[in-house]
Amino acid sequence: MSTLEVRNLHKAFGGLDVISNLNLTVPPGQRRAVIGPNGAGKTTFLNLITGWLTPTSGAVLVDGQAVATHPEKVTHSGIARSFQRNMLLEDLTVVENLRIACQAFHPCRRIFWRPKRQFGDLFEQARQAAERMHLTDTLEVPVTHLSYGQKRQLEVALALCAKPKILLMDEPAAGTSPQERARLIDLINRLPKDLTILLVEHDMDVVFATCDIITVLSYGKVLATGTRRDIQEDPAVIEAYLGRRHARG
């Protein structure tokens, strides 16, 4: 179980502050949602955590240790991410996609020649990731033949191939049907309880069904953090983002 900590994180593009001295701590095993209107800085925030962007200042830490600002080194720190956009190899099967992901995270991946036994566990790792996201019946199916919801499940399974301690999820329910969202909620809730999750999501039904604590961003700053009830009753959050549909009372 690992703690994710963000200290005074700041990112500016030219003279525009996109993330402004942001502080956030996600304790081990917590399910934390990050929500906010378009342009609030949510995806930039994830890109900073995962090393896709270099912060102007501030730091990201896992268990008190600073995380290097490079995607591969971030993965070695125990952080993995499922992306909002499609990152799948459509012409390959589900198991081939998963085996490639498992091999990418294997400690011997850079060795040109290696004994076959060193990768003997790749299929089992791929199968376990597929099982967690309810994809075992589709292992030999080309990705192009999957439903949209199954593709979103596969994207999460690919991140699980890294055996992360902290999983970042970037709008996993985007574009899914109500039935697919319900399945995804169930699968997220079935993930190991010692896995720390940071979820960026617009669908508040998904957020409320999967997360313990919610942080609201507005213009790159933390507007509020609290439980579902805290957020639903916060006038500033209602005004900036939730509106009356998700407010209490």
Buried (B, 14 or more C-beta within 10 A) or exposed (E): BBBBBBBEBBBBEEEEBBBBBBEBEBBBBBBBBBBBEEEBBBBBBBBBBBBBBEBBEBEBBBBEEEBEBEEEEBBEBBBBBBBBEEBBBEEBBBBBBBBBBBBEBBEEEEEEEEEEEEBEEBBEBBBBBBEBBBBEEBBEBBBEEBEEBBBBBBBBBBBBBBBBBBBBBBBBBBEBEEEBBBBBBEBBEEBEEEBBBBBBBBBBBBBBBBBBBBBBBBBBBBBBBBEBEBBBBBEEBBEBBBEEEBBEE
